[in-house]
Amino acid sequence: MIKLPECPICGKSVPPASDASAVYAPFCSRRCKEIDLIRWCEGRYAIVEAIDPSRLVESSSEVVESEFDDSSDQGMQDEYEDRDN
């Protein structure tokens, strides 16, 4: 039997997110959704890891470089050369 996800606030079962009745997913109700928002606003939740600006720049440049990697272009170039011959 598949176990339904539980509301992170009260622990009640929550319908799957694909279900039309799951308006407040991943929460079970508007009340639980608002309790979560209030906790964020009060600072009860926090991102534990410190954010280092230099590290952000490094990681973002790595993402950009991987998106424009020349090795994927080489395969396309080889394919075009084969068509010409």
N, C-alpha and C positions, 0 to 999 in steps of 0.2 A: 504494500500500500504506500502511495506517495504521501509524504507529510507536507502539509501546506506551510508556507513560511509564517513566522510569528512576528507580530508587531514588536518593534524594538522598545516600545515604551511599556505596554501592559502585558505582552506575551500572548494575546489572543491570536487565533488563526486569521490569516489575511488571504483573500482570494488571489489567484495568480494575476500578475500585472496585465496580462492579455485579456482578462475577463472585464466586461463593461462595468461590473459592480465594484471594481477595485479603483475607485476614484481617488482614494487617499493613499494608495500604495507608495511605499512599503508599510504604511501605518494602517490600522484598522478603522480609524475614524478621524473626523476633523479635529476632535479634541486632542487625540494623541499627536496629530501632526502639529498642532499649535503648541502643545507642551514641548515638543522637540525644538521648535523655532524659538520659544522663550528661553530654553536652556542654552541655545547658541548665542542668543542676544545677551544673556547674563554672563557669558564667558565660562559656563560649566564644561563645554567641550572646547578642545584646543588641538591644534596641529602640534604634535610633540617635537618634530624635528625642526631645528632652526633653519631658516632660509638664508643662504649665503648668496648675495648678488653675483659674485664672480662665478659661482657654481651654476647659477641659472643661465648665465651667458654661455658657459661651456656646453651645457646640456642642450640648449636651444640651437647652438651652432652645429652640434653633432646631428640633431634631427634634420636640419636643413641639408647638411652634407649627405646624409643617407638618402634623402629624397631625390637628390640630384646626382646620384652615384653614376659615374661614367661606365661602369662595368655592365649595367643593364643596356646602355646605348650600344655597346660593342656587339651584342647579339643581334640587335636590329640592323646594324651596319653590315654584318656578315650576311644577313638574310637578303638585304638589298643587293649586295654584290653577287650573290648566287643567282638572283633573278636576271641580272644583266648578262650573265654568261650563258 
